Amino acid sequence: MGTAVWVSVLVAYLAPAAVDWRGPWTRGEIVASKNFYRSEAACKKETEAAIARMHQDMKAPVLYRCVQFPESLP
């Protein structure tokens, strides 16, 4: 693939305002990070740190995936 970059894609699940909401959860908007990473490990580390910061205020489930792209798309 040549030189590659990694991008983090997040999906946050939304719930009504309630204490200890157990579900069901509704999938929210997909948010793509504006950051590019040189390795999958760096992508995962930064994304997991961002999720931890979000969980200080919002306890909703968040899924993510680090996706690899060629640094220069043809």
PDB file of N, CA, C, O and CB in Angstrom:
ATOM      1  N   MET A   1       0.818  -1.189   0.000  1.00  0.00           N
ATOM      2  CA  MET A   1       0.000   0.000   0.000  1.00  0.00           C
ATOM      3  C   MET A   1       0.860   1.251   0.000  1.00  0.00           C
ATOM      4  O   MET A   1       0.320   2.347  -0.147  1.00  0.00           O
ATOM      5  CB  MET A   1      -0.930  -0.001   1.192  1.00  0.00           C
ATOM      6  N   GLY A   2       2.150   1.142   0.155  1.00  0.00           N
ATOM      7  CA  GLY A   2       3.003   2.323   0.216  1.00  0.00           C
ATOM      8  C   GLY A   2       2.846   3.004   1.568  1.00  0.00           C
ATOM      9  O   GLY A   2       2.505   2.359   2.560  1.00  0.00           O
ATOM     10  N   THR A   3       3.094   4.298   1.603  1.00  0.00           N
ATOM     11  CA  THR A   3       2.936   5.051   2.838  1.00  0.00           C
ATOM     12  C   THR A   3       1.457   5.203   3.156  1.00  0.00           C
ATOM     13  O   THR A   3       0.657   5.545   2.286  1.00  0.00           O
ATOM     14  CB  THR A   3       3.615   6.432   2.732  1.00  0.00           C
ATOM     15  N   ALA A   4       1.101   4.946   4.406  1.00  0.00           N
ATOM     16  CA  ALA A   4      -0.307   4.977   4.796  1.00  0.00           C
ATOM     17  C   ALA A   4      -0.512   5.891   5.989  1.00  0.00           C
ATOM     18  O   ALA A   4       0.421   6.185   6.736  1.00  0.00           O
ATOM     19  CB  ALA A   4      -0.811   3.569   5.119  1.00  0.00           C
ATOM     20  N   VAL A   5      -1.743   6.332   6.152  1.00  0.00           N
ATOM     21  CA  VAL A   5      -2.167   7.057   7.341  1.00  0.00           C
ATOM     22  C   VAL A   5      -3.377   6.331   7.914  1.00  0.00           C
ATOM     23  O   VAL A   5      -4.067   5.597   7.206  1.00  0.00           O
ATOM     24  CB  VAL A   5      -2.501   8.559   7.016  1.00  0.00           C
ATOM     25  N   TRP A   6      -3.621   6.540   9.178  1.00  0.00           N
ATOM     26  CA  TRP A   6      -4.755   5.931   9.867  1.00  0.00           C
ATOM     27  C   TRP A   6      -5.709   7.038  10.296  1.00  0.00           C
ATOM     28  O   TRP A   6      -5.275   8.113  10.710  1.00  0.00           O
ATOM     29  CB  TRP A   6      -4.287   5.087  11.096  1.00  0.00           C
ATOM     30  N   VAL A   7      -7.005   6.776  10.197  1.00  0.00           N
ATOM     31  CA  VAL A   7      -8.042   7.722  10.588  1.00  0.00           C
ATOM     32  C   VAL A   7      -8.972   7.006  11.566  1.00  0.00           C
ATOM     33  O   VAL A   7      -9.290   5.831  11.380  1.00  0.00           O
ATOM     34  CB  VAL A   7      -8.831   8.269   9.336  1.00  0.00           C
ATOM     35  N   SER A   8      -9.400   7.709  12.594  1.00  0.00           N
ATOM     36  CA  SER A   8     -10.314   7.143  13.573  1.00  0.00           C
ATOM     37  C   SER A   8     -11.747   7.530  13.234  1.00  0.00           C
ATOM     38  O   SER A   8     -12.037   8.696  12.970  1.00  0.00           O
ATOM     39  CB  SER A   8      -9.948   7.609  14.991  1.00  0.00           C
ATOM     40  N   VAL A   9     -12.637   6.547  13.243  1.00  0.00           N
ATOM     41  CA  VAL A   9     -14.061   6.785  13.007  1.00  0.00           C
ATOM     42  C   VAL A   9     -14.810   6.359  14.266  1.00  0.00           C
ATOM     43  O   VAL A   9     -14.647   5.234  14.741  1.00  0.00           O
ATOM     44  CB  VAL A   9     -14.581   6.003  11.734  1.00  0.00           C
ATOM     45  N   LEU A  10     -15.636   7.265  14.809  1.00  0.00           N
ATOM     46  CA  LEU A  10     -16.359   7.008  16.049  1.00  0.00           C
ATOM     47  C   LEU A  10     -17.857   6.960  15.802  1.00  0.00           C
ATOM     48  O   LEU A  10     -18.374   7.668  14.939  1.00  0.00           O
ATOM     49  CB  LEU A  10     -16.032   8.075  17.091  1.00  0.00           C
ATOM     50  N   VAL A  11     -18.547   6.126  16.559  1.00  0.00           N
ATOM     51  CA  VAL A  11     -20.009   6.102  16.564  1.00  0.00           C
ATOM     52  C   VAL A  11     -20.441   6.198  18.021  1.00  0.00           C
ATOM     53  O   VAL A  11     -20.098   5.332  18.826  1.00  0.00           O
ATOM     54  CB  VAL A  11     -20.585   4.797  15.867  1.00  0.00           C
ATOM     55  N   ALA A  12     -21.191   7.245  18.369  1.00  0.00           N
ATOM     56  CA  ALA A  12     -21.699   7.405  19.731  1.00  0.00           C
ATOM     57  C   ALA A  12     -23.160   6.972  19.764  1.00  0.00           C
ATOM     58  O   ALA A  12     -23.922   7.250  18.838  1.00  0.00           O
ATOM     59  CB  ALA A  12     -21.544   8.879  20.222  1.00  0.00           C
ATOM     60  N   TYR A  13     -23.533   6.304  20.817  1.00  0.00           N
ATOM     61  CA  TYR A  13     -24.918   5.870  21.003  1.00  0.00           C
ATOM     62  C   TYR A  13     -25.597   6.819  21.980  1.00  0.00           C
ATOM     63  O   TYR A  13     -25.028   7.157  23.017  1.00  0.00           O
ATOM     64  CB  TYR A  13     -24.989   4.396  21.517  1.00  0.00           C
ATOM     65  N   LEU A  14     -26.813   7.249  21.652  1.00  0.00           N
ATOM     66  CA  LEU A  14     -27.539   8.246  22.428  1.00  0.00           C
ATOM     67  C   LEU A  14     -28.635   7.601  23.258  1.00  0.00           C
ATOM     68  O   LEU A  14     -29.217   6.589  22.868  1.00  0.00           O
ATOM     69  CB  LEU A  14     -28.132   9.306  21.511  1.00  0.00           C
ATOM     70  N   ALA A  15     -28.907   8.200  24.407  1.00  0.00           N
ATOM     71  CA  ALA A  15     -29.982   7.713  25.270  1.00  0.00           C
ATOM     72  C   ALA A  15     -30.738   8.906  25.834  1.00  0.00           C
ATOM     73  O   ALA A  15     -30.213  10.019  25.850  1.00  0.00           O
ATOM     74  CB  ALA A  15     -29.424   6.819  26.416  1.00  0.00           C
ATOM     75  N   PRO A  16     -31.971   8.686  26.301  1.00  0.00           N
ATOM     76  CA  PRO A  16     -32.692   9.776  26.966  1.00  0.00           C
ATOM     77  C   PRO A  16     -31.964  10.187  28.239  1.00  0.00           C
ATOM     78  O   PRO A  16     -31.163   9.424  28.778  1.00  0.00           O
ATOM     79  CB  PRO A  16     -34.143   9.357  27.291  1.00  0.00           C
ATOM     80  N   ALA A  17     -32.242  11.386  28.711  1.00  0.00           N
ATOM     81  CA  ALA A  17     -31.630  11.845  29.959  1.00  0.00           C
ATOM     82  C   ALA A  17     -32.181  11.007  31.105  1.00  0.00           C
ATOM     83  O   ALA A  17     -33.337  11.175  31.494  1.00  0.00           O
ATOM     84  CB  ALA A  17     -31.900  13.369  30.198  1.00  0.00           C
ATOM     85  N   ALA A  18     -31.384  10.127  31.638  1.00  0.00           N
ATOM     86  CA  ALA A  18     -31.803   9.262  32.740  1.00  0.00           C
ATOM     87  C   ALA A  18     -30.570   8.784  33.484  1.00  0.00           C
ATOM     88  O   ALA A  18     -29.498   8.633  32.898  1.00  0.00           O
ATOM     89  CB  ALA A  18     -32.640   8.055  32.226  1.00  0.00           C
ATOM     90  N   VAL A  19     -30.728   8.551  34.755  1.00  0.00           N
ATOM     91  CA  VAL A  19     -29.616   8.035  35.544  1.00  0.00           C
ATOM     92  C   VAL A  19     -29.534   6.527  35.343  1.00  0.00           C
ATOM     93  O   VAL A  19     -30.539   5.824  35.448  1.00  0.00           O
ATOM     94  CB  VAL A  19     -29.783   8.389  37.054  1.00  0.00           C
ATOM     95  N   ASP A  20     -28.351   6.043  35.059  1.00  0.00           N
ATOM     96  CA  ASP A  20     -28.109   4.601  34.866  1.00  0.00           C
ATOM     97  C   ASP A  20     -29.017   3.988  33.809  1.00  0.00           C
ATOM     98  O   ASP A  20     -29.565   2.906  34.016  1.00  0.00           O
ATOM     99  CB  ASP A  20     -28.299   3.861  36.177  1.00  0.00           C
ATOM    100  N   TRP A  21     -29.177   4.657  32.699  1.00  0.00           N
ATOM    101  CA  TRP A  21     -29.998   4.149  31.590  1.00  0.00           C
ATOM    102  C   TRP A  21     -29.425   2.840  31.100  1.00  0.00           C
ATOM    103  O   TRP A  21     -28.225   2.757  30.834  1.00  0.00           O
ATOM    104  CB  TRP A  21     -30.074   5.173  30.430  1.00  0.00           C
ATOM    105  N   ARG A  22     -30.248   1.813  30.972  1.00  0.00           N
ATOM    106  CA  ARG A  22     -29.804   0.478  30.563  1.00  0.00           C
ATOM    107  C   ARG A  22     -30.115   0.181  29.097  1.00  0.00           C
ATOM    108  O   ARG A  22     -29.760  -0.884  28.593  1.00  0.00           O
ATOM    109  CB  ARG A  22     -30.453  -0.573  31.443  1.00  0.00           C
ATOM    110  N   GLY A  23     -30.763   1.097  28.423  1.00  0.00           N
ATOM    111  CA  GLY A  23     -31.057   0.882  27.010  1.00  0.00           C
ATOM    112  C   GLY A  23     -32.539   0.876  26.774  1.00  0.00           C
ATOM    113  O   GLY A  23     -33.293   0.972  27.742  1.00  0.00           O
ATOM    114  N   PRO A  24     -32.995   0.772  25.581  1.00  0.00           N
ATOM    115  CA  PRO A  24     -32.176   0.572  24.378  1.00  0.00           C
ATOM    116  C   PRO A  24     -31.437   1.852  23.977  1.00  0.00           C
ATOM    117  O   PRO A  24     -31.845   2.963  24.318  1.00  0.00           O
ATOM    118  CB  PRO A  24     -33.054   0.092  23.213  1.00  0.00           C
ATOM    119  N   TRP A  25     -30.357   1.663  23.255  1.00  0.00           N
ATOM    120  CA  TRP A  25     -29.534   2.768  22.790  1.00  0.00           C
ATOM    121  C   TRP A  25     -29.840   3.038  21.323  1.00  0.00           C
ATOM    122  O   TRP A  25     -30.131   2.117  20.560  1.00  0.00           O
ATOM    123  CB  TRP A  25     -28.030   2.462  22.993  1.00  0.00           C
ATOM    124  N   THR A  26     -29.773   4.291  20.941  1.00  0.00           N
ATOM    125  CA  THR A  26     -29.986   4.693  19.559  1.00  0.00           C
ATOM    126  C   THR A  26     -28.661   5.191  19.000  1.00  0.00           C
ATOM    127  O   THR A  26     -28.001   6.034  19.608  1.00  0.00           O
ATOM    128  CB  THR A  26     -31.094   5.790  19.448  1.00  0.00           C
ATOM    129  N   ARG A  27     -28.276   4.669  17.847  1.00  0.00           N
ATOM    130  CA  ARG A  27     -27.004   5.079  17.251  1.00  0.00           C
ATOM    131  C   ARG A  27     -27.075   6.542  16.843  1.00  0.00           C
ATOM    132  O   ARG A  27     -28.037   6.971  16.206  1.00  0.00           O
ATOM    133  CB  ARG A  27     -26.654   4.193  16.032  1.00  0.00           C
ATOM    134  N   GLY A  28     -26.061   7.301  17.209  1.00  0.00           N
ATOM    135  CA  GLY A  28     -26.000   8.720  16.875  1.00  0.00           C
ATOM    136  C   GLY A  28     -25.217   8.946  15.600  1.00  0.00           C
ATOM    137  O   GLY A  28     -25.036   8.037  14.790  1.00  0.00           O
ATOM    138  N   GLU A  29     -24.763  10.162  15.438  1.00  0.00           N
ATOM    139  CA  GLU A  29     -24.012  10.520  14.244  1.00  0.00           C
ATOM    140  C   GLU A  29     -22.636   9.868  14.255  1.00  0.00           C
ATOM    141  O   GLU A  29     -22.054   9.616  15.310  1.00  0.00           O
ATOM    142  CB  GLU A  29     -23.879  12.037  14.132  1.00  0.00           C
ATOM    143  N   ILE A  30     -22.139   9.607  13.068  1.00  0.00           N
ATOM    144  CA  ILE A  30     -20.769   9.113  12.933  1.00  0.00           C
ATOM    145  C   ILE A  30     -19.856  10.322  12.868  1.00  0.00           C
ATOM    146  O   ILE A  30     -20.092  11.254  12.099  1.00  0.00           O
ATOM    147  CB  ILE A  30     -20.599   8.198  11.662  1.00  0.00           C
ATOM    148  N   VAL A  31     -18.823  10.299  13.674  1.00  0.00           N
ATOM    149  CA  VAL A  31     -17.886  11.418  13.732  1.00  0.00           C
ATOM    150  C   VAL A  31     -16.520  10.909  13.299  1.00  0.00           C
ATOM    151  O   VAL A  31     -15.968   9.998  13.917  1.00  0.00           O
ATOM    152  CB  VAL A  31     -17.828  12.046  15.168  1.00  0.00           C
ATOM    153  N   ALA A  32     -15.981  11.485  12.253  1.00  0.00           N
ATOM    154  CA  ALA A  32     -14.638  11.114  11.804  1.00  0.00           C
ATOM    155  C   ALA A  32     -13.649  12.112  12.381  1.00  0.00           C
ATOM    156  O   ALA A  32     -13.847  13.323  12.280  1.00  0.00           O
ATOM    157  CB  ALA A  32     -14.547  11.073  10.242  1.00  0.00           C
ATOM    158  N   SER A  33     -12.604  11.612  12.974  1.00  0.00           N
ATOM    159  CA  SER A  33     -11.572  12.478  13.523  1.00  0.00           C
ATOM    160  C   SER A  33     -10.901  13.267  12.411  1.00  0.00           C
ATOM    161  O   SER A  33     -10.771  12.783  11.286  1.00  0.00           O
ATOM    162  CB  SER A  33     -10.535  11.659  14.301  1.00  0.00           C
ATOM    163  N   LYS A  34     -10.479  14.473  12.728  1.00  0.00           N
ATOM    164  CA  LYS A  34      -9.752  15.280  11.755  1.00  0.00           C
ATOM    165  C   LYS A  34      -8.246  14.997  11.816  1.00  0.00           C
ATOM    166  O   LYS A  34      -7.467  15.558  11.046  1.00  0.00           O
ATOM    167  CB  LYS A  34     -10.021  16.772  11.997  1.00  0.00           C
ATOM    168  N   ASN A  35      -7.852  14.120  12.743  1.00  0.00           N
ATOM    169  CA  ASN A  35      -6.442  13.791  12.905  1.00  0.00           C
ATOM    170  C   ASN A  35      -6.062  12.590  12.048  1.00  0.00           C
ATOM    171  O   ASN A  35      -6.873  11.697  11.805  1.00  0.00           O
ATOM    172  CB  ASN A  35      -6.124  13.513  14.375  1.00  0.00           C
ATOM    173  N   PHE A  36      -4.810  12.589  11.596  1.00  0.00           N
ATOM    174  CA  PHE A  36      -4.258  11.454  10.870  1.00  0.00           C
ATOM    175  C   PHE A  36      -3.113  10.894  11.707  1.00  0.00           C
ATOM    176  O   PHE A  36      -2.360  11.645  12.326  1.00  0.00           O
ATOM    177  CB  PHE A  36      -3.774  11.866   9.427  1.00  0.00           C
ATOM    178  N   TYR A  37      -2.991   9.580  11.720  1.00  0.00           N
ATOM    179  CA  TYR A  37      -1.986   8.917  12.546  1.00  0.00           C
ATOM    180  C   TYR A  37      -1.063   8.086  11.663  1.00  0.00           C
ATOM    181  O   TYR A  37      -1.472   7.607  10.606  1.00  0.00           O
ATOM    182  CB  TYR A  37      -2.656   8.029  13.624  1.00  0.00           C
ATOM    183  N   ARG A  38       0.176   7.916  12.096  1.00  0.00           N
ATOM    184  CA  ARG A  38       1.166   7.165  11.327  1.00  0.00           C
ATOM    185  C   ARG A  38       1.099   5.670  11.572  1.00  0.00           C
ATOM    186  O   ARG A  38       1.677   4.891  10.814  1.00  0.00           O
ATOM    187  CB  ARG A  38       2.542   7.658  11.650  1.00  0.00           C
ATOM    188  N   SER A  39       0.390   5.252  12.636  1.00  0.00           N
ATOM    189  CA  SER A  39       0.287   3.821  12.917  1.00  0.00           C
ATOM    190  C   SER A  39      -1.072   3.517  13.535  1.00  0.00           C
ATOM    191  O   SER A  39      -1.734   4.404  14.075  1.00  0.00           O
ATOM    192  CB  SER A  39       1.428   3.357  13.857  1.00  0.00           C
ATOM    193  N   GLU A  40      -1.479   2.255  13.451  1.00  0.00           N
ATOM    194  CA  GLU A  40      -2.741   1.846  14.058  1.00  0.00           C
ATOM    195  C   GLU A  40      -2.668   1.999  15.578  1.00  0.00           C
ATOM    196  O   GLU A  40      -3.649   2.390  16.212  1.00  0.00           O
ATOM    197  CB  GLU A  40      -3.081   0.386  13.676  1.00  0.00           C
ATOM    198  N   ALA A  41      -1.513   1.695  16.160  1.00  0.00           N
ATOM    199  CA  ALA A  41      -1.349   1.804  17.613  1.00  0.00           C
ATOM    200  C   ALA A  41      -1.548   3.248  18.078  1.00  0.00           C
ATOM    201  O   ALA A  41      -2.209   3.488  19.088  1.00  0.00           O
ATOM    202  CB  ALA A  41       0.044   1.298  18.036  1.00  0.00           C
ATOM    203  N   ALA A  42      -0.982   4.204  17.347  1.00  0.00           N
ATOM    204  CA  ALA A  42      -1.146   5.615  17.708  1.00  0.00           C
ATOM    205  C   ALA A  42      -2.606   6.043  17.569  1.00  0.00           C
ATOM    206  O   ALA A  42      -3.122   6.788  18.403  1.00  0.00           O
ATOM    207  CB  ALA A  42      -0.246   6.506  16.829  1.00  0.00           C
ATOM    208  N   CYS A  43      -3.258   5.576  16.528  1.00  0.00           N
ATOM    209  CA  CYS A  43      -4.671   5.877  16.311  1.00  0.00           C
ATOM    210  C   CYS A  43      -5.507   5.358  17.478  1.00  0.00           C
ATOM    211  O   CYS A  43      -6.333   6.090  18.023  1.00  0.00           O
ATOM    212  CB  CYS A  43      -5.160   5.263  14.984  1.00  0.00           C
ATOM    213  N   LYS A  44      -5.300   4.108  17.860  1.00  0.00           N
ATOM    214  CA  LYS A  44      -6.059   3.507  18.953  1.00  0.00           C
ATOM    215  C   LYS A  44      -5.800   4.225  20.274  1.00  0.00           C
ATOM    216  O   LYS A  44      -6.733   4.494  21.031  1.00  0.00           O
ATOM    217  CB  LYS A  44      -5.711   2.027  19.087  1.00  0.00           C
ATOM    218  N   LYS A  45      -4.536   4.535  20.550  1.00  0.00           N
ATOM    219  CA  LYS A  45      -4.179   5.190  21.812  1.00  0.00           C
ATOM    220  C   LYS A  45      -4.876   6.538  21.941  1.00  0.00           C
ATOM    221  O   LYS A  45      -5.477   6.828  22.976  1.00  0.00           O
ATOM    222  CB  LYS A  45      -2.657   5.373  21.911  1.00  0.00           C
ATOM    223  N   GLU A  46      -4.802   7.361  20.901  1.00  0.00           N
ATOM    224  CA  GLU A  46      -5.416   8.693  20.940  1.00  0.00           C
ATOM    225  C   GLU A  46      -6.938   8.611  20.976  1.00  0.00           C
ATOM    226  O   GLU A  46      -7.582   9.396  21.672  1.00  0.00           O
ATOM    227  CB  GLU A  46      -4.972   9.514  19.731  1.00  0.00           C
ATOM    228  N   THR A  47      -7.516   7.671  20.237  1.00  0.00           N
ATOM    229  CA  THR A  47      -8.976   7.534  20.211  1.00  0.00           C
ATOM    230  C   THR A  47      -9.495   7.066  21.561  1.00  0.00           C
ATOM    231  O   THR A  47     -10.502   7.582  22.045  1.00  0.00           O
ATOM    232  CB  THR A  47      -9.409   6.552  19.109  1.00  0.00           C
ATOM    233  N   GLU A  48      -8.828   6.102  22.175  1.00  0.00           N
ATOM    234  CA  GLU A  48      -9.260   5.620  23.486  1.00  0.00           C
ATOM    235  C   GLU A  48      -9.120   6.706  24.549  1.00  0.00           C
ATOM    236  O   GLU A  48      -9.936   6.769  25.468  1.00  0.00           O
ATOM    237  CB  GLU A  48      -8.453   4.384  23.890  1.00  0.00           C
ATOM    238  N   ALA A  49      -8.105   7.558  24.443  1.00  0.00           N
ATOM    239  CA  ALA A  49      -7.962   8.682  25.367  1.00  0.00           C
ATOM    240  C   ALA A  49      -9.102   9.690  25.163  1.00  0.00           C
ATOM    241  O   ALA A  49      -9.626  10.234  26.135  1.00  0.00           O
ATOM    242  CB  ALA A  49      -6.587   9.373  25.172  1.00  0.00           C
ATOM    243  N   ALA A  50      -9.483   9.938  23.917  1.00  0.00           N
ATOM    244  CA  ALA A  50     -10.585  10.858  23.630  1.00  0.00           C
ATOM    245  C   ALA A  50     -11.898  10.304  24.176  1.00  0.00           C
ATOM    246  O   ALA A  50     -12.705  11.054  24.724  1.00  0.00           O
ATOM    247  CB  ALA A  50     -10.701  11.109  22.112  1.00  0.00           C
ATOM    248  N   ILE A  51     -12.117   8.999  24.031  1.00  0.00           N
ATOM    249  CA  ILE A  51     -13.334   8.372  24.560  1.00  0.00           C
ATOM    250  C   ILE A  51     -13.357   8.477  26.088  1.00  0.00           C
ATOM    251  O   ILE A  51     -14.406   8.748  26.671  1.00  0.00           O
ATOM    252  CB  ILE A  51     -13.422   6.884  24.118  1.00  0.00           C
ATOM    253  N   ALA A  52     -12.226   8.267  26.730  1.00  0.00           N
ATOM    254  CA  ALA A  52     -12.153   8.390  28.190  1.00  0.00           C
ATOM    255  C   ALA A  52     -12.517   9.807  28.627  1.00  0.00           C
ATOM    256  O   ALA A  52     -13.213   9.988  29.626  1.00  0.00           O
ATOM    257  CB  ALA A  52     -10.740   8.022  28.697  1.00  0.00           C
ATOM    258  N   ARG A  53     -12.051  10.816  27.881  1.00  0.00           N
ATOM    259  CA  ARG A  53     -12.411  12.207  28.202  1.00  0.00           C
ATOM    260  C   ARG A  53     -13.908  12.428  28.029  1.00  0.00           C
ATOM    261  O   ARG A  53     -14.534  13.084  28.861  1.00  0.00           O
ATOM    262  CB  ARG A  53     -11.625  13.192  27.310  1.00  0.00           C
ATOM    263  N   MET A  54     -14.494  11.886  26.953  1.00  0.00           N
ATOM    264  CA  MET A  54     -15.931  12.033  26.729  1.00  0.00           C
ATOM    265  C   MET A  54     -16.723  11.366  27.848  1.00  0.00           C
ATOM    266  O   MET A  54     -17.765  11.881  28.255  1.00  0.00           O
ATOM    267  CB  MET A  54     -16.328  11.438  25.371  1.00  0.00           C
ATOM    268  N   HIS A  55     -16.247  10.230  28.351  1.00  0.00           N
ATOM    269  CA  HIS A  55     -16.966   9.497  29.386  1.00  0.00           C
ATOM    270  C   HIS A  55     -16.937  10.190  30.740  1.00  0.00           C
ATOM    271  O   HIS A  55     -17.644   9.770  31.657  1.00  0.00           O
ATOM    272  CB  HIS A  55     -16.393   8.120  29.520  1.00  0.00           C
ATOM    273  N   GLN A  56     -16.142  11.235  30.888  1.00  0.00           N
ATOM    274  CA  GLN A  56     -16.182  12.008  32.122  1.00  0.00           C
ATOM    275  C   GLN A  56     -17.523  12.729  32.250  1.00  0.00           C
ATOM    276  O   GLN A  56     -17.992  12.977  33.361  1.00  0.00           O
ATOM    277  CB  GLN A  56     -15.019  13.019  32.167  1.00  0.00           C
ATOM    278  N   ASP A  57     -18.143  13.066  31.110  1.00  0.00           N
ATOM    279  CA  ASP A  57     -19.426  13.764  31.108  1.00  0.00           C
ATOM    280  C   ASP A  57     -20.561  12.916  30.562  1.00  0.00           C
ATOM    281  O   ASP A  57     -21.701  13.062  31.003  1.00  0.00           O
ATOM    282  CB  ASP A  57     -19.318  15.026  30.307  1.00  0.00           C
ATOM    283  N   MET A  58     -20.283  12.048  29.627  1.00  0.00           N
ATOM    284  CA  MET A  58     -21.309  11.287  28.928  1.00  0.00           C
ATOM    285  C   MET A  58     -20.959   9.803  29.007  1.00  0.00           C
ATOM    286  O   MET A  58     -19.901   9.390  28.532  1.00  0.00           O
ATOM    287  CB  MET A  58     -21.442  11.752  27.445  1.00  0.00           C
ATOM    288  N   LYS A  59     -21.828   9.011  29.594  1.00  0.00           N
ATOM    289  CA  LYS A  59     -21.536   7.590  29.791  1.00  0.00           C
ATOM    290  C   LYS A  59     -22.078   6.701  28.671  1.00  0.00           C
ATOM    291  O   LYS A  59     -22.105   5.479  28.822  1.00  0.00           O
ATOM    292  CB  LYS A  59     -22.106   7.135  31.109  1.00  0.00           C
ATOM    293  N   ALA A  60     -22.503   7.276  27.569  1.00  0.00           N
ATOM    294  CA  ALA A  60     -23.063   6.486  26.464  1.00  0.00           C
ATOM    295  C   ALA A  60     -21.976   5.631  25.829  1.00  0.00           C
ATOM    296  O   ALA A  60     -20.811   6.029  25.798  1.00  0.00           O
ATOM    297  CB  ALA A  60     -23.712   7.406  25.400  1.00  0.00           C
ATOM    298  N   PRO A  61     -22.349   4.456  25.322  1.00  0.00           N
ATOM    299  CA  PRO A  61     -21.367   3.614  24.621  1.00  0.00           C
ATOM    300  C   PRO A  61     -20.835   4.310  23.373  1.00  0.00           C
ATOM    301  O   PRO A  61     -21.575   4.995  22.668  1.00  0.00           O
ATOM    302  CB  PRO A  61     -21.994   2.262  24.237  1.00  0.00           C
ATOM    303  N   VAL A  62     -19.575   4.129  23.117  1.00  0.00           N
ATOM    304  CA  VAL A  62     -18.923   4.677  21.930  1.00  0.00           C
ATOM    305  C   VAL A  62     -18.119   3.555  21.287  1.00  0.00           C
ATOM    306  O   VAL A  62     -17.293   2.922  21.945  1.00  0.00           O
ATOM    307  CB  VAL A  62     -18.005   5.905  22.287  1.00  0.00           C
ATOM    308  N   LEU A  63     -18.357   3.312  20.022  1.00  0.00           N
ATOM    309  CA  LEU A  63     -17.576   2.341  19.269  1.00  0.00           C
ATOM    310  C   LEU A  63     -16.633   3.096  18.349  1.00  0.00           C
ATOM    311  O   LEU A  63     -16.936   4.213  17.927  1.00  0.00           O
ATOM    312  CB  LEU A  63     -18.495   1.377  18.462  1.00  0.00           C
ATOM    313  N   TYR A  64     -15.490   2.495  18.033  1.00  0.00           N
ATOM    314  CA  TYR A  64     -14.577   3.142  17.089  1.00  0.00           C
ATOM    315  C   TYR A  64     -13.842   2.094  16.280  1.00  0.00           C
ATOM    316  O   TYR A  64     -13.767   0.919  16.639  1.00  0.00           O
ATOM    317  CB  TYR A  64     -13.575   4.051  17.825  1.00  0.00           C
ATOM    318  N   ARG A  65     -13.317   2.562  15.201  1.00  0.00           N
ATOM    319  CA  ARG A  65     -12.458   1.722  14.361  1.00  0.00           C
ATOM    320  C   ARG A  65     -11.392   2.628  13.747  1.00  0.00           C
ATOM    321  O   ARG A  65     -11.695   3.727  13.283  1.00  0.00           O
ATOM    322  CB  ARG A  65     -13.290   0.970  13.242  1.00  0.00           C
ATOM    323  N   CYS A  66     -10.163   2.167  13.747  1.00  0.00           N
ATOM    324  CA  CYS A  66      -9.086   2.873  13.052  1.00  0.00           C
ATOM    325  C   CYS A  66      -8.976   2.272  11.643  1.00  0.00           C
ATOM    326  O   CYS A  66      -8.846   1.060  11.474  1.00  0.00           O
ATOM    327  CB  CYS A  66      -7.709   2.759  13.841  1.00  0.00           C
ATOM    328  N   VAL A  67      -9.031   3.135  10.666  1.00  0.00           N
ATOM    329  CA  VAL A  67      -9.062   2.708   9.263  1.00  0.00           C
ATOM    330  C   VAL A  67      -7.816   3.224   8.558  1.00  0.00           C
ATOM    331  O   VAL A  67      -7.427   4.379   8.733  1.00  0.00           O
ATOM    332  CB  VAL A  67     -10.352   3.216   8.547  1.00  0.00           C
ATOM    333  N   GLN A  68      -7.197   2.362   7.762  1.00  0.00           N
ATOM    334  CA  GLN A  68      -5.974   2.716   7.041  1.00  0.00           C
ATOM    335  C   GLN A  68      -6.300   3.200   5.635  1.00  0.00           C
ATOM    336  O   GLN A  68      -7.137   2.618   4.945  1.00  0.00           O
ATOM    337  CB  GLN A  68      -5.017   1.516   6.979  1.00  0.00           C
ATOM    338  N   PHE A  69      -5.628   4.276   5.218  1.00  0.00           N
ATOM    339  CA  PHE A  69      -5.763   4.824   3.882  1.00  0.00           C
ATOM    340  C   PHE A  69      -4.373   5.094   3.312  1.00  0.00           C
ATOM    341  O   PHE A  69      -3.439   5.352   4.071  1.00  0.00           O
ATOM    342  CB  PHE A  69      -6.619   6.117   3.897  1.00  0.00           C
ATOM    343  N   PRO A  70      -4.220   5.041   1.989  1.00  0.00           N
ATOM    344  CA  PRO A  70      -2.957   5.485   1.399  1.00  0.00           C
ATOM    345  C   PRO A  70      -2.782   6.975   1.721  1.00  0.00           C
ATOM    346  O   PRO A  70      -3.750   7.735   1.715  1.00  0.00           O
ATOM    347  CB  PRO A  70      -2.931   5.229  -0.161  1.00  0.00           C
ATOM    348  N   GLU A  71      -1.557   7.376   1.997  1.00  0.00           N
ATOM    349  CA  GLU A  71      -1.307   8.776   2.335  1.00  0.00           C
ATOM    350  C   GLU A  71      -1.727   9.699   1.192  1.00  0.00           C
ATOM    351  O   GLU A  71      -2.213  10.805   1.425  1.00  0.00           O
ATOM    352  CB  GLU A  71       0.175   8.988   2.668  1.00  0.00           C
ATOM    353  N   SER A  72      -1.541   9.249  -0.011  1.00  0.00           N
ATOM    354  CA  SER A  72      -1.954  10.023  -1.186  1.00  0.00           C
ATOM    355  C   SER A  72      -2.960   9.198  -1.959  1.00  0.00           C
ATOM    356  O   SER A  72      -2.594   8.260  -2.667  1.00  0.00           O
ATOM    357  CB  SER A  72      -0.731  10.405  -2.087  1.00  0.00           C
ATOM    358  N   LEU A  73      -4.236   9.550  -1.823  1.00  0.00           N
ATOM    359  CA  LEU A  73      -5.251   8.791  -2.572  1.00  0.00           C
ATOM    360  C   LEU A  73      -5.100   9.050  -4.055  1.00  0.00           C
ATOM    361  O   LEU A  73      -4.874  10.189  -4.463  1.00  0.00           O
ATOM    362  CB  LEU A  73      -6.676   9.163  -2.109  1.00  0.00           C
ATOM    363  N   PRO A  74      -5.226   7.985  -4.893  1.00  0.00           N
ATOM    364  CA  PRO A  74      -5.067   8.175  -6.341  1.00  0.00           C
ATOM    365  C   PRO A  74      -6.191   9.012  -6.928  1.00  0.00           C
ATOM    366  O   PRO A  74      -6.207   9.264  -8.133  1.00  0.00           O
ATOM    367  CB  PRO A  74      -5.010   6.827  -7.047  1.00  0.00           C
TER     368      PRO A  74
END
